[in-house]
Structure formats: structure tokens, C-alpha cells
Amino acid sequence: MHVDILTLFPEMFTGVMDSSILKKAQDNKAFSYQTIDFRTYTDNKHNKVDDYPYGGGAGMVLMPQPIFDAVADVSDQYKQKPRVILMCPQGETLTQQKAEELAQEEQLIFICGHYEGYDERIRQELVTDELSIGDYVLTGGELGAMVVMDSVVRLLPGVLGNEQSAPADSFSTGLLEHPHYTRPADFRGLKVPDILLSGHHEKIKKWRHQQSILRTWQRRPDLLQSHSLTDEEERWIQSQDKDF
């Protein structure tokens, strides 16, 4: 996968993109990226990329010309029309399913805005996806783009050390993940559940599934609305006190 990031602040990406799993993905040739300062595309003699909104109002709005030209220039390098993702608080909220969908793409373009917003013609003519990482407003789209890229790149083949890690993530199955434990088995009197020490793989698998169901019921019951509970799963929930 290759990602182009249109931003006024390319230096923001260096630490995040060149660390940890994202750096490993680049080292393994699974992923590459470049940042493009779209201010360099402006035809304004003062290098402005924003202007006052027609009709009045607070704040400044990003002008269409620099972003249109930047997207056109970057897209010319691709064999097919890429997905163009606008980071925007009005967009579709990022989910694990959306990350899995984007992970199937070979090229992505992110547009990271600032100021009050974008000229509406950018949305109408250039953008294939509008994404938000939550119901709040940031100073710009850069942090949101980093979150989206991290969620997508970790799903690419060969990026995670264990290929079974991503499919078992919370939300990938539609449920929250079960609890995890590691050594020591007894830490200051806090003990690992006996079932996990039993070596009985089928019983461990069932326990983990049960814990996943119960944790989802306790913390995110809304997710169970799209999960068809079996009779056994219903019994697990009914047997629990509400303070589980």
C-alpha cells in the first residue's frame, strides 16, 4: 500500500509514521507514504490556501485550487483512480470494519484540513470517503489521518508478527475481546483463572468466547444488537448479575 498525505504540516507525521509497527511495515515493503504540503500548489502570489467564506461567518475556509491541483498531480502517478479520504468531523465514524475495507486498497490519498473547513466543491468533486475519528473537533486533520493509517496498516499482510492477532481484535468479530493474562500466574495474590493453566484448548476457547460475550454485554451492549445470540450465550448473560 502507498499513501499520500496532503497537509500543511508534514513535519507532524515523522515521529508517528517512522516508529513502531508503521516503521516495521515500511521496512518490510508492505507500506510506504509521502507527505505533500499542498501550500506548494497554490497559484496565489501570497501563498495563501484559505480565504473568508462567502456569506460571512467566523473563521477561514480552505480554497479549492491548491487541493484540486495537488490531488490531480498525485493521482496522475497511479494506474487507477485512488480512494481520496477527507478527514472531517462531519464524516463517517471510523470503525474496524472501515479499516478492514481500506486495507484492501493499494493507494490512498488523505486530505488533512485546517481552519473552519473546506470549500464544498472539494467534497463534491474529489472525495470518495469522509472520515471522522469521533464526535469532537481537532485543530486539523493530521492526528485523525494518523489514527486511520495506524488502524489500516496493521491489517496489511506481514505487518503484525502473529497473523492471528488482527482477526481476533476487539470489533473485528463484532464483539469486544476476552481478557488476557501472562506470567506470573500469581501476582501479589491476584491469580490467573485456572482454566487458562489447564492446557485444555477447547475449554480455554469456550471460556474466552464466553468472556468476550459477557464483556461486550457489560461494556458495549449496543454491539450485541447485530450479534445473533445462541441459546447458550443467552444463558451466560442471564446468569450474570447486573454488576458483573
C-alpha positions as CSV (number, residue, x, y, z in Angstrom):
1,M,0.0,0.0,0.0
2,H,1.1,3.5,-0.7
3,V,-0.4,6.6,1.0
4,D,-0.1,10.2,0.0
5,I,-1.0,12.7,2.7
6,L,-2.0,16.3,1.7
7,T,-1.2,18.5,4.7
8,L,0.0,22.0,5.7
9,F,2.1,20.4,8.4
10,P,4.1,17.5,7.0
11,E,6.5,17.5,9.9
12,M,3.8,16.3,12.2
13,F,3.9,12.8,10.7
14,T,7.6,11.9,11.1
15,G,7.6,10.6,14.7
16,V,4.4,8.6,14.3
17,M,4.9,7.1,10.8
18,D,8.6,6.2,11.4
19,S,8.1,4.4,14.7
20,S,6.9,1.0,15.9
21,I,4.6,-1.1,13.7
22,L,4.3,1.6,11.0
23,K,8.1,1.7,10.6
24,K,8.2,-2.1,10.5
25,A,5.6,-2.1,7.7
26,Q,7.8,0.3,5.7
27,D,10.9,-1.8,6.4
28,N,9.1,-4.9,5.1
29,K,7.9,-3.0,2.0
30,A,4.3,-3.6,3.0
31,F,3.6,0.2,3.2
32,S,5.0,3.5,2.0
33,Y,3.9,7.1,2.4
34,Q,4.8,10.6,1.4
35,T,3.6,13.9,2.8
36,I,2.7,16.7,0.4
37,D,2.5,20.3,1.5
38,F,-0.4,21.5,-0.6
39,R,0.6,25.1,0.0
40,T,3.2,24.5,-2.7
41,Y,0.4,24.1,-5.2
42,T,-1.2,27.5,-4.6
43,D,-1.3,29.9,-7.5
44,N,-1.8,32.8,-5.1
45,K,1.1,35.2,-5.0
46,H,1.0,35.3,-1.2
47,N,0.9,31.5,-0.9
48,K,-2.5,31.6,0.7
49,V,-4.6,28.5,0.8
50,D,-7.5,29.9,2.7
51,D,-10.0,32.8,2.4
52,Y,-13.0,34.3,4.0
53,P,-16.3,32.4,3.5
54,Y,-18.9,33.8,1.1
55,G,-21.9,35.0,3.1
56,G,-19.8,35.9,6.1
57,G,-19.2,34.0,9.3
58,A,-16.3,33.2,11.6
59,G,-13.1,31.5,10.5
60,M,-11.3,30.8,7.3
61,V,-12.1,28.2,4.6
62,L,-9.6,26.2,2.6
63,M,-9.7,27.2,-1.1
64,P,-10.3,24.6,-3.7
65,Q,-7.5,25.4,-6.2
66,P,-4.4,24.1,-4.2
67,I,-6.1,20.9,-3.2
68,F,-7.6,20.2,-6.6
69,D,-4.2,20.6,-8.2
70,A,-2.4,18.6,-5.5
71,V,-4.9,15.7,-5.9
72,A,-4.6,15.8,-9.7
73,D,-0.8,15.7,-9.6
74,V,-0.7,12.8,-7.1
75,S,-3.4,10.8,-8.9
76,D,-1.5,11.0,-12.2
77,Q,1.1,8.7,-10.7
78,Y,-1.5,5.9,-10.1
79,K,-2.7,3.3,-12.5
80,Q,-6.3,3.6,-11.3
81,K,-8.3,6.2,-9.5
82,P,-7.4,6.1,-5.8
83,R,-9.6,6.5,-2.8
84,V,-9.5,10.1,-1.6
85,I,-10.2,10.4,2.1
86,L,-11.2,13.7,3.6
87,M,-10.6,13.9,7.4
88,C,-13.6,15.8,8.7
89,P,-15.7,15.8,11.9
90,Q,-18.8,15.5,9.7
91,G,-17.6,12.3,8.2
92,E,-18.4,8.6,8.8
93,T,-17.0,7.5,12.1
94,L,-14.0,5.2,11.8
95,T,-14.8,1.6,12.6
96,Q,-12.8,-1.6,12.5
97,Q,-14.9,-2.7,9.5
98,K,-13.9,0.5,7.7
99,A,-10.3,-0.1,8.5
100,E,-10.6,-3.6,7.1
101,E,-12.2,-2.2,3.9
102,L,-9.5,0.4,3.4
103,A,-6.8,-2.2,4.0
104,Q,-7.8,-3.9,0.7
105,E,-6.7,-0.8,-1.3
106,E,-3.3,-0.3,-2.9
107,Q,-3.3,3.5,-2.9
108,L,-4.9,6.1,-0.6
109,I,-4.9,9.9,-0.5
110,F,-5.6,11.7,2.7
111,I,-6.6,15.4,2.8
112,C,-5.9,17.0,6.1
113,G,-7.7,20.3,6.6
114,H,-7.4,23.2,9.0
115,Y,-9.3,26.4,9.8
116,E,-13.1,26.5,9.7
117,G,-13.5,23.9,6.9
118,Y,-13.2,23.1,3.2
119,D,-14.7,24.7,0.2
120,E,-17.7,22.4,-0.5
121,R,-16.5,21.7,-4.1
122,I,-13.6,19.7,-2.7
123,R,-16.1,17.3,-1.2
124,Q,-18.3,17.2,-4.2
125,E,-15.6,16.6,-6.9
126,L,-12.6,15.0,-5.3
127,V,-13.5,12.9,-2.3
128,T,-14.6,9.3,-2.2
129,D,-14.7,9.0,1.6
130,E,-15.2,11.4,4.5
131,L,-13.9,10.0,7.8
132,S,-14.0,11.2,11.4
133,I,-12.4,9.6,14.5
134,G,-15.1,10.8,16.9
135,D,-17.6,13.4,17.8
136,Y,-15.2,16.1,18.6
137,V,-13.3,18.7,16.8
138,L,-9.5,18.9,16.4
139,T,-7.3,21.7,15.2
140,G,-6.6,19.8,12.0
141,G,-7.0,16.5,10.2
142,E,-3.4,15.3,10.7
143,L,-4.0,13.5,14.0
144,G,-7.1,11.8,12.6
145,A,-5.3,10.7,9.5
146,M,-2.6,9.1,11.7
147,V,-5.2,7.2,13.6
148,V,-6.8,5.9,10.4
149,M,-3.5,4.9,8.9
150,D,-2.4,3.1,12.0
151,S,-5.7,1.1,12.1
152,V,-5.3,0.2,8.4
153,V,-1.6,-0.5,8.1
154,R,-1.5,-3.0,11.0
155,L,-4.0,-5.1,9.0
156,L,-1.8,-5.5,5.9
157,P,-0.3,-8.9,5.3
158,G,3.0,-9.5,7.1
159,V,2.9,-6.4,9.3
160,L,1.9,-7.9,12.6
161,G,4.2,-10.7,13.9
162,N,1.2,-13.0,14.5
163,E,-1.2,-13.3,11.6
164,Q,-3.9,-14.3,14.0
165,S,-3.7,-11.1,16.1
166,A,-5.7,-8.8,13.8
167,P,-8.7,-11.2,13.2
168,A,-9.1,-11.6,17.0
169,D,-9.1,-7.9,17.7
170,S,-12.0,-6.2,19.5
171,F,-14.6,-5.2,16.9
172,S,-13.2,-7.5,14.2
173,T,-15.6,-10.2,15.3
174,G,-18.3,-7.7,16.3
175,L,-17.5,-8.3,20.0
176,L,-15.0,-7.0,22.5
177,E,-12.0,-9.2,23.1
178,H,-11.7,-11.5,26.0
179,P,-9.3,-10.7,29.0
180,H,-5.6,-11.6,28.6
181,Y,-3.1,-12.8,31.2
182,T,0.6,-13.5,31.3
183,R,3.3,-14.6,33.8
184,P,3.4,-14.8,36.7
185,A,0.4,-16.9,37.4
186,D,0.1,-15.4,40.9
187,F,0.9,-11.7,41.1
188,R,0.6,-10.3,44.6
189,G,-2.3,-12.6,45.3
190,L,-4.0,-11.9,42.0
191,K,-4.3,-15.2,40.2
192,V,-4.8,-16.2,36.6
193,P,-8.0,-18.1,36.1
194,D,-7.4,-21.8,36.5
195,I,-8.9,-22.6,33.1
196,L,-6.0,-20.8,31.3
197,L,-3.5,-23.0,33.1
198,S,-5.3,-26.3,32.4
199,G,-3.9,-26.9,28.9
200,H,-7.3,-27.9,27.7
201,H,-7.6,-25.9,24.5
202,E,-11.2,-26.5,23.8
203,K,-12.3,-25.4,27.2
204,I,-10.0,-22.4,27.0
205,K,-11.5,-21.5,23.6
206,K,-15.0,-21.7,25.1
207,W,-14.0,-19.6,28.2
208,R,-12.6,-16.9,26.0
209,H,-15.7,-16.8,23.9
210,Q,-17.9,-16.6,27.0
211,Q,-15.8,-13.8,28.4
212,S,-16.0,-11.9,25.1
213,I,-19.8,-12.2,25.2
214,L,-20.0,-11.1,28.8
215,R,-17.6,-8.2,28.4
216,T,-19.5,-6.9,25.4
217,W,-22.7,-7.2,27.3
218,Q,-21.3,-5.2,30.2
219,R,-19.4,-2.5,28.3
220,R,-20.9,-2.2,24.8
221,P,-24.4,-3.8,24.8
222,D,-25.2,-1.9,21.6
223,L,-22.8,-4.3,19.7
224,L,-24.9,-7.3,20.6
225,Q,-27.8,-5.9,18.6
226,S,-26.1,-7.1,15.5
227,H,-25.0,-10.4,17.0
228,S,-27.4,-13.3,16.9
229,L,-27.0,-14.8,20.4
230,T,-27.2,-18.6,20.7
231,D,-29.2,-20.1,23.4
232,E,-26.0,-20.8,25.4
233,E,-24.8,-17.2,25.0
234,E,-28.2,-16.0,26.3
235,R,-27.9,-18.3,29.3
236,W,-24.4,-16.9,30.0
237,I,-25.8,-13.4,30.1
238,Q,-28.9,-14.3,32.1
239,S,-26.8,-16.0,34.7
240,Q,-24.8,-12.8,35.4
241,D,-25.6,-10.2,38.0
242,K,-26.0,-6.8,36.5
243,D,-22.8,-5.7,38.4
244,F,-20.7,-8.3,36.5
